Amino acid sequence: MKVVFTFPGQGSQRVGMGQDFVLKSEDARSLFARAEAILGYDLAALCADGPSEALSQTEAAQPALYVTACGALVALQRNVAIGRPFAVAGHSVGEFAALYAAGAIDFEAGLDLVRRRAALMASAAAARPGQMAAILGLDAGVGELICAEVQGAGIVVVANDNGQGQIVLSGDPEAVERAGAIAKERGARRVIGLAVSGAFHSPLMAEAASEFSTMLEDAPIRDPHVPVVSNTTATYSRSRAEIISGLQSQMAGRVRWRETLDRLVGEQVDLYLELGSGDVLTGLLRRHSADARCINVSTMDDLERVKLEIGEARSGSLG
């Protein structure tokens, strides 16, 4: 049975995330305790109680998403006889949880990298505030043409290609606003400003990306046990060198999630699990491939759904 694990990125955080795992899974609770020792604050309490404004800050959101995703993973592994996945993939910062799932990095080392990454991105955003906007109803090719039209107003690029008709623009505020206005003229159904202070996955992150790139060279990353689909190439990373190369390009580069889904759907995957907070990736997958079987695992009860799905799949294969 081919199973793929996926892990959400920034924007999926919400108050209450991970709380069910902390309360009901000793393995997940242990990860949150270990995270507190590294971060210097009670992450479990922040995730459980918020406030939302604090949890949504980049320096809190990214570690929270990583630890919650890893907590969902260890709870799954303890309670469901699922074995190794066929492949793993994570959206932006979610790729670090994917690396943990693939055995390419230890939990603490992954959290330290996420913490450093978040601090660099927040610092870059403070030094040069940016803006991001989701564009619904246009594809990446049209988005690129619109970005080219407004370059005189500043930098703006297609930061995320999340799926057919769902992209995110990122860059200088004036340029993003102009691009959004043109997108509406070109037929976009909606233009939604995102609640972020930085122009993530754009050239405005170049300096932060360069500093993080140096950190990655010495990071304790290993060859993965299973393939990791890189955000920046939408190809399989099977070695330490390939993983590091992808991560070095990620912060200022495009998240190629549509292409990632193209690759995975082409593998005839039996079941996709989104591990962590929310169901954003599950929704994107369902819109991408109506036949895909997918479950978002954000509570312990969701593990029962996974057991049923696996049981049905195995029964079907027997007869």
Phi, psi and omega in degrees: 000125180271117179238137177243134174261132174237154187225129187285162180247189185300138187112339178271353180292146176202152178298132183103350182298135176078350187298319181297322177293319180298319183286327192243350181237116178297324180296315179293319179300322178296321179296318179295324177294319177294325178295320179300322180295327181279317186277333180086011175211165184279092182295322180300319179292319179297317179295321184286318191246347183073213010287164183302322181298320180288318181293332183278350176295137185310317184291342175259320186298316185293313174299322180297317179295318180297310184292320178297318179296317178294324176297318176298321180297310183292328176294319177299311184296328180285326192253346183232130178280085188245336180072191180285143176286163174292321179199167177226154178206145178225144181274112180057242182299340177298342180295335179288322173294325176298321178295321177297316180297329181274359181075017183273347181205148175284160183303310184296318180295321177296317179295321179297319177295318179297317179300315180293318179300313181298319180296318179295318180293320178294320179295318179296322179293324179291323181288325178217089183303140179230189183213152175226148180216133175277136179243115181257128177107358177234150179263177186297324180299316177293321178301320179296320179295319179295317179300320180296327181292332188250016183301336178295340179271356181133189181276133170208135183220164169282110185272321180231129169251088190277337181171174179300119179077020176215103180232167176231131175262150183213142178159205178295141186307313183296318181294320179295319179296317178296318179297321178297320179296317178294322179302320178297320179296329183272004174110008177299136179290319180211150171235118188241115175291133181268147183277067176228156181260348185243157177268073183293152181057042177218170178300343178293346178262008188299316182293317177297320179296322179295318179293319179293326179302319178295319178299321183294330181302325182259005183289144180281064179262138182245169169299136182283155175285332179227157182296143177246124178280119182286136175303319192275342180240342186057029175240166182283130170263123183240003182219163177302316182298318180293321178298311182297318179301317179295316180293328179294332180267350192290315189299323181253003184252173183284140170276113185263066185286323177301316179291327175299314179294322176305314182296314184290318179298326178292347180270002181058052180289139181277324185208134175250133175243125172263114187256120179131210187277127171081189184222029181301312183291326176298317178296317179297319180294318181296324177288330181285320184217102185298336183272353184294136176264119186216146179224132172268130183251095179238358174218166178295327178299330180296336179295329177294323176297321179295316179301316180297317181296316179294318179299317179295319181295318181290324177296319179296322181289338180273347180176000000 
